[in-house]
């Protein structure tokens, strides 16, 4: 493209939309990664909990405090957290798929839009 060539408004809008979609995708991927890390931590905690005797002493972190609690109570909380995290990963995965499809579609439209400009 020469210096004097400006893109048509529709193409500029598509480019802007593409940038927005890519940023949104990046945010979704970051969130998904964080939730997956939380899931790993929950799995590790549940694994350690299984090794603990039923009457063993269990402490739970609450802010900057450690509070003595019951094994079953902690196990139930961790299982619920795991279930919620799995749902979040699933939702974020679906968002990721949708965004990737939108980005692909927009890229294809932009390539068609820009083809006449590069050959002219």
RAPEMO-V620427 format. One record per backbone hydrogen bond with DSSP energy under -0.5 kcal/mol. NH is the residue of the N-H (numbers start at 1). CO is the residue of the C=O. E is the energy in kcal/mol with one decimal. If there is no record, write none. Layout:
nh->[NH;NH]
co->[CO;CO]
e->[E;E]
//
This chain:
nh->[5;11;12;13;14;15;16;17;18;19;20;21;22;23;24;25;26;27;28;29;30;31;32;33;34;35;36;37;38;39;40;41;42;43;44;45;46;47;48;49;50;51;52;52;56;58;58;60;62;65;67;67;69;74;75;76;77;78;79;80;81;82;83;84;85;86;87;88;89;90;91;92;93;94;95;96;97;98;99;100;101;102;103;104;105;106;107;108;109;110;111;112;113;114;115;116;118;119;120]
co->[2;8;8;9;10;11;12;13;14;15;16;17;18;19;20;21;22;23;24;25;26;27;28;29;30;31;32;33;34;35;36;37;38;39;40;41;42;43;44;45;46;47;48;49;53;56;69;67;65;62;60;65;58;70;71;72;73;74;75;76;77;78;79;80;81;82;83;84;85;86;87;88;89;90;91;92;93;94;95;96;97;98;99;100;101;102;103;104;105;106;107;108;109;110;111;112;114;115;116]
e->[-1.2;-0.6;-2.3;-2.5;-1.9;-2.5;-2.3;-2.8;-2.6;-2.2;-2.3;-2.6;-2.5;-2.2;-2.6;-2.7;-2.2;-2.2;-2.5;-2.7;-2.2;-2.5;-2.8;-2.3;-2.2;-2.4;-2.4;-2.0;-2.1;-2.3;-1.9;-2.1;-2.5;-2.7;-2.4;-2.6;-2.8;-2.3;-2.4;-2.4;-2.0;-1.0;-0.6;-1.0;-2.1;-0.5;-0.8;-3.0;-2.9;-2.0;-3.2;-0.5;-2.9;-2.1;-2.6;-2.7;-2.1;-2.7;-2.5;-2.2;-2.5;-2.5;-2.3;-2.5;-2.6;-2.6;-2.0;-2.3;-2.5;-2.0;-2.6;-2.9;-2.3;-2.0;-2.3;-2.5;-2.2;-2.4;-2.8;-2.7;-2.2;-2.5;-2.7;-2.4;-2.5;-2.5;-2.6;-2.2;-2.1;-2.7;-2.3;-1.8;-2.5;-2.8;-1.4;-0.7;-1.8;-1.6;-0.9]
//
